[in-house]
Amino acid sequence: MRWTLDDIPWQDFDRSRLDPDLIRIAKAASLVEYNGAAYARHLCRVFAADPEFQKAAALWGREEIQHGEALARWAALADPGFDFARAFARFQAGYRCDFDGDRSRRGSRAGEMVARCIVETGTSSYYTALKEAAAEPVLAEICRRIAADELRHYRLFYKNLGRCEPLSRWARLRVALSRIGESGDDELAYAYFAANGEAPAYDRRRCAREYGSRAFALYRRRHVERGVAMVLKAVGFTPNGRLGRFAAALAWRALRLRLSLWRGGRPAPARSPA
């Protein structure tokens, strides 16, 4: 572990600089991060014959749990009514994914590593954007540390990809696109509902819109460009060049279009860097 909860400057918490939208998405993020233990167990089963990577995957899982704990503690400071244990139980009861199999859900160990690289790309970019948007200093520091961890996790999975069976670039691309497509599944939307569940029943479309309109509004073009470069590297393409520029421009336009649709055609509110 590179840091612990004791390293966070909790005494610097500044209630006057809170943003209600960031509180809501930080609560949701705490549930998703804390659920990392399930993913770690799955990786250890997929790589049952690789004790070296199992050790690294177990550490990764503990770090993901710590991310959830840090965000949950901050959220409780920001909203004393937030009950993390209750929200996490609600999340686990409503969002289920099968991680008990011994085989990769991606068809191969290499495919599993590509999928993990895609996830770490998304989280590294997301927490970087959240850090830059946060005026509250403790949240900004937590996100800085998490973003650094997620980038290190990307490097871990990318390095282990080289130790797996060969997988063509096009096979990697299929896995990457499949995993990117799964970002629209229930995990984030249900986490938002479980963490901010004022409504009595889960409405996937509403929760996805409420989460997405807040979270994706934080992104700037540089975050998207960096994320696209990391995805292309994991797939096996050159991240810098004409393909990278085209893919980044396309991803940025898609993000802005989706954000506009979530907001009913209204532009995202301007945010100054903290």
Beta strands, then each sheet from edge to edge (+ up, - down):
end
